[in-house]
Amino acid sequence: MSHKESVDYRAVTARQKEVWATGDFHEIARQNVVMAEALCATLDPHAGERVLDIACGSGTAALVAARRYCEVTGIDYVPALIERARQRAVAEGLDADFQVADAQALPFADASFDVILSVYGVQFAPDQQRAAAEMLRVCRPGGRVGLATPIPSGWSGDFFATNATYMPPPPGIQPPLRWGTDAGLDELLAAGTSAVVSEERTALQYYRSVEHAVGVFLNYFGPAIRAATASTEDARERFQHDLHAVFSRYNRATDGTAVIENRYLLTVATRV
Ligand SMILES: C[S@@+](CC[C@H](N)C(=O)[O-])C[C@H]1O[C@@H](n2cnc3c(N)ncnc32)[C@H](O)[C@@H]1O
């Protein structure tokens, strides 16, 4: 099936943008610091290197690179998150340029960056081929591309599958989890990169309890809020119950709190 022919990517992108603008992803992003640090440690950008964080949210990974005195740019299509990223940079006295932009149409010249990174970000763009091509276009030859991606098995995959049960994705859209498989990465990146290396990692997410974790997602995570509000009261209760089961399955804590084990894929590719 040709996705290009059957999907109105512009309309899907506009709807998804509203979903991500719902709630406040910054409250969720505190759990992404571990992945952002791991990705930067692996990509190892040095001071002065030009780094782009795609779909940066409130700037978590961009700010890790900015602390290394890199020349950092972060883009996201939700203006409130970009504003929060700017405030965080000011609060920490860090230099970073944050811009509102779509991952599928990056407002940068070819080969503008030495390092590109994205933590659970570019993977959500509906036109995956275009987002991958844009990411590679703005990376200089020999530059590094790094991704932290949810994988089909593990908490993220389970969580997104549960969310999709209550808010099904538009027809013809490839799942973000495609980026978390070797076959998907090959289709999306192989043409413009060499040495695509992926390894599974674990990031722990800490909450007061499983109920607290579910509450945080239902209050702040746009896709979960939208799934809950689109459901009938009965379905909403089932959704809450299912989320509780998902978080419980990956909870390592035995003291009543929640320590959620999140397996994800850390990928590094070199631009040819
Ligand atoms: C799961 S959040 C991760 C945010 C950030 N990378 C982090 O780790 O905190 C996904 C982010 O992708 C952004 N996003 C999704 N699709 C996008 C697109 N096509 N262009 C720009 N941003 C996008 C959302 O607005 C959201 O901030």
Ligand as a Chemical Component Dictionary entry (heavy atoms), coordinates in Angstrom:
data_LIG
# 
_chem_comp.id                   LIG 
_chem_comp.type                 NON-POLYMER 
_chem_comp.pdbx_formal_charge   0 
_chem_comp.three_letter_code    LIG 
# 
loop_
_chem_comp_atom.comp_id 
_chem_comp_atom.atom_id 
_chem_comp_atom.alt_atom_id 
_chem_comp_atom.type_symbol 
_chem_comp_atom.charge 
_chem_comp_atom.model_Cartn_x 
_chem_comp_atom.model_Cartn_y 
_chem_comp_atom.model_Cartn_z 
_chem_comp_atom.pdbx_ordinal 
LIG C1  C1  C 0  7.204  12.265 23.694 1  
LIG S1  S1  S 1  7.487  13.986 23.418 2  
LIG C2  C2  C 0  9.267  14.089 23.598 3  
LIG C3  C3  C 0  9.781  15.491 23.751 4  
LIG C4  C4  C 0  11.271 15.627 24.029 5  
LIG N1  N1  N 0  12.065 15.067 22.961 6  
LIG C5  C5  C 0  11.626 14.984 25.342 7  
LIG O1  O1  O 0  12.308 13.951 25.347 8  
LIG O2  O2  O -1 11.245 15.526 26.394 9  
LIG C6  C6  C 0  7.211  14.126 21.688 10 
LIG C7  C7  C 0  7.418  15.536 21.173 11 
LIG O3  O3  O 0  7.411  15.496 19.748 12 
LIG C8  C8  C 0  6.803  16.700 19.288 13 
LIG N2  N2  N 0  6.420  16.426 17.905 14 
LIG C9  C9  C 0  5.663  15.399 17.442 15 
LIG N3  N3  N 0  5.567  15.459 16.110 16 
LIG C10 C10 C 0  6.287  16.554 15.710 17 
LIG C11 C11 C 0  6.557  17.143 14.433 18 
LIG N4  N4  N 0  6.061  16.634 13.308 19 
LIG N5  N5  N 0  7.337  18.253 14.398 20 
LIG C12 C12 C 0  7.817  18.796 15.542 21 
LIG N6  N6  N 0  7.580  18.290 16.772 22 
LIG C13 C13 C 0  6.822  17.173 16.856 23 
LIG C14 C14 C 0  5.670  16.919 20.278 24 
LIG O4  O4  O 0  5.192  18.235 20.269 25 
LIG C15 C15 C 0  6.353  16.526 21.591 26 
LIG O5  O5  O 0  6.958  17.646 22.196 27 
# 
loop_
_chem_comp_bond.comp_id 
_chem_comp_bond.atom_id_1 
_chem_comp_bond.atom_id_2 
_chem_comp_bond.value_order 
_chem_comp_bond.pdbx_ordinal 
LIG C1  S1  SING 1  
LIG S1  C2  SING 2  
LIG S1  C6  SING 3  
LIG C2  C3  SING 4  
LIG C3  C4  SING 5  
LIG C4  N1  SING 6  
LIG C4  C5  SING 7  
LIG C5  O1  DOUB 8  
LIG C5  O2  SING 9  
LIG C6  C7  SING 10 
LIG C7  O3  SING 11 
LIG C7  C15 SING 12 
LIG O3  C8  SING 13 
LIG C8  N2  SING 14 
LIG C8  C14 SING 15 
LIG N2  C9  SING 16 
LIG N2  C13 SING 17 
LIG C9  N3  DOUB 18 
LIG N3  C10 SING 19 
LIG C10 C11 SING 20 
LIG C10 C13 DOUB 21 
LIG C11 N4  SING 22 
LIG C11 N5  DOUB 23 
LIG N5  C12 SING 24 
LIG C12 N6  DOUB 25 
LIG N6  C13 SING 26 
LIG C14 O4  SING 27 
LIG C14 C15 SING 28 
LIG C15 O5  SING 29 
# 
